[in-house]
Amino acid sequence: MTLEAGVIRENYFRVLEQIHQAANRSGRDPTQIRLIVVTKGQPVEVIRAVVEAGAKDLGENYPEEALPKIEALQGYFLKWHMIGHLQSRKAKLVAQYFDWFQALDSLRLAQKLERVLTEQGRRLPVLLEFNVGGEESKSGWRAENPDSWPELLPEIEQILVTCPHLEVRGIMTMPPLTDNADQTRRYFAHSRRLRDFLARAFPSVSWNEISMGTSADFPLAIEEGATMVRIGQAILGPRPE
Ligand SMILES: *Cc1c(COP(=O)(O)O)cnc(C)c1O
């Protein structure tokens, strides 16, 4: 069962209100926080409901699943964010159909994207994904220990130097889910320190964006500096099987 359009609309406005409140609590400008509605697993009718309510940025995890949705909703001038791990043989789809790629996690993938973007004459804003909780199941460069952050720099420098069609804009993280708000807050603060470290290492690149926080924890993420939150279930309901 998918949610009715009216319920989706209410959820969307409630989440926007919660984003405002979290921004105000932490003295931040709410207009600097972008809501990405995560639509993976949801049918076009559900997505249309949240778009009609005002959503402009949508997130998908699998390029093949996203393509028919992107085509069906073309008239709305949406921004599509690829937020899932990408296999390099799908790089072409992302280069062609998406507006942002949030899950760049290797030099090899960066160079594959660079080749297809060059062919297409396009540039693509990207976020580098880091694994801040050290979970084996998660993708992203391992970054749980600040002592090892300097070891990340040569590979990132290679991306910056050899991939001019990738516009690096910041980082993305997906910390482990915990019931402990203090622990969750520490993961978000850790992500922000990592961003600050990268900004010091490569000051000529814009590291403005920190994409972190999902339905479970986005207010904390905003208090700790998120500029993009990726929210699915809290707006669209559970993903249908
Ligand atoms: C599914 C997903 C989300 C959204 O999770 P919800 O629990 O639906 O808010 C955010 N980020 C990524 C990378 C995801 O895969």
The ligand as an SDF file (V2000), in Angstrom:
LIG
                    3D

 15 15  0  0  0  0  0  0  0  0999 V2000
   17.4960    5.0080    1.2460 C   0  0  0  0  0  0  0  0  0  0  0  0
   18.5350    6.0330    1.4980 C   0  0  0  0  0  0  0  0  0  0  0  0
   18.2540    7.2150    2.2100 C   0  0  0  0  0  0  0  0  0  0  0  0
   16.8870    7.5310    2.7910 C   0  0  0  0  0  0  0  0  0  0  0  0
   16.5540    6.6890    3.8500 O   0  0  0  0  0  0  0  0  0  0  0  0
   15.1120    6.8790    4.5880 P   0  0  0  0  0  0  0  0  0  0  0  0
   15.2180    5.9930    5.7620 O   0  0  0  0  0  0  0  0  0  0  0  0
   14.0870    6.4260    3.6080 O   0  0  0  0  0  0  0  0  0  0  0  0
   14.9800    8.3150    4.9230 O   0  0  0  0  0  0  0  0  0  0  0  0
   19.2660    8.1490    2.3330 C   0  0  0  0  0  0  0  0  0  0  0  0
   20.4930    7.9430    1.8390 N   0  0  0  0  0  0  0  0  0  0  0  0
   20.8100    6.8230    1.1550 C   0  0  0  0  0  0  0  0  0  0  0  0
   22.1860    6.6610    0.6350 C   0  0  0  0  0  0  0  0  0  0  0  0
   19.8540    5.8300    0.9850 C   0  0  0  0  0  0  0  0  0  0  0  0
   20.1840    4.7170    0.3300 O   0  0  0  0  0  0  0  0  0  0  0  0
  1  2  1  0
  2  3  1  0
  2 14  2  0
  3  4  1  0
  3 10  2  0
  4  5  1  0
  5  6  1  0
  6  7  2  0
  6  8  1  0
  6  9  1  0
 10 11  1  0
 11 12  2  0
 12 13  1  0
 12 14  1  0
 14 15  1  0
M  END
$$$$
